Amino acid sequence: MDYSYPEIDQLATLLEAEMKGSSVDPAECRRLASRLAELYPEIAGSMRQILVRDCGPGISPPRNGEGGNERA
């Protein structure tokens, strides 16, 4: 059986590009991490780390499907 995880692949591609010094869209990283946290609760903790890192200071990450980006 072959499994496909397109959102994981997309996020991995963005994170790898960022690691190599390329500019990436942080909103897209947040969107993907939020979606993956919903789809796969077992990796939600890791996805929250991406959300917190990419949201920057003073911005709260989405919680349980909420929008996020509200000032803390």
C-alpha positions as CSV (number, residue, x, y, z in Angstrom):
1,M,0.0,0.0,0.0
2,D,1.4,3.4,-1.0
3,Y,0.6,6.4,1.3
4,S,0.7,10.0,0.2
5,Y,0.9,13.0,2.5
6,P,0.9,16.1,0.2
7,E,0.6,18.6,3.1
8,I,3.6,17.1,4.8
9,D,5.6,17.0,1.6
10,Q,4.7,20.7,0.9
11,L,5.7,21.8,4.4
12,A,8.9,19.8,4.3
13,T,9.8,21.5,0.9
14,L,9.2,24.9,2.4
15,L,11.2,24.2,5.5
16,E,14.1,22.7,3.5
17,A,14.1,25.8,1.3
18,E,14.2,28.0,4.3
19,M,17.0,26.0,5.8
20,K,19.0,26.6,2.6
21,G,18.5,30.3,2.9
22,S,15.6,30.8,0.5
23,S,12.7,33.1,1.4
24,V,9.5,31.3,2.1
25,D,5.9,32.4,2.8
26,P,5.4,32.1,6.5
27,A,1.6,32.3,6.1
28,E,1.8,29.1,4.0
29,C,3.9,27.4,6.6
30,R,1.4,28.3,9.2
31,R,-1.5,27.2,7.1
32,L,0.1,23.8,6.4
33,A,1.2,23.3,10.0
34,S,-2.3,24.2,11.3
35,R,-3.9,21.8,8.8
36,L,-1.5,19.0,9.7
37,A,-2.2,19.5,13.4
38,E,-5.9,19.0,12.6
39,L,-5.4,16.0,10.4
40,Y,-2.8,14.2,12.5
41,P,-3.3,15.0,16.3
42,E,-0.3,12.8,17.1
43,I,2.1,15.4,15.5
44,A,0.2,18.5,16.7
45,G,2.9,19.3,19.2
46,S,5.5,19.5,16.5
47,M,3.2,21.5,14.3
48,R,2.6,24.0,17.1
49,Q,6.4,24.6,17.3
50,I,6.3,25.6,13.6
51,L,3.3,27.8,14.3
52,V,5.0,29.6,17.2
53,R,8.3,30.0,15.4
54,D,6.7,31.4,12.2
55,C,4.2,33.6,14.0
56,G,6.8,35.9,15.6
57,P,6.6,37.7,18.9
58,G,3.3,39.0,20.0
59,I,1.3,36.9,17.6
60,S,-0.6,33.8,18.8
61,P,-0.7,30.7,16.7
62,P,-4.1,29.2,15.7
63,R,-5.6,26.8,18.3
64,N,-7.9,24.0,17.5
65,G,-8.9,25.3,14.1
66,E,-9.1,28.9,15.1
67,G,-7.8,31.6,12.8
68,G,-4.7,32.8,14.8
69,N,-2.7,36.0,14.1
70,E,-4.4,37.7,17.0
71,R,-2.2,39.9,19.1
72,A,-1.2,38.3,22.3
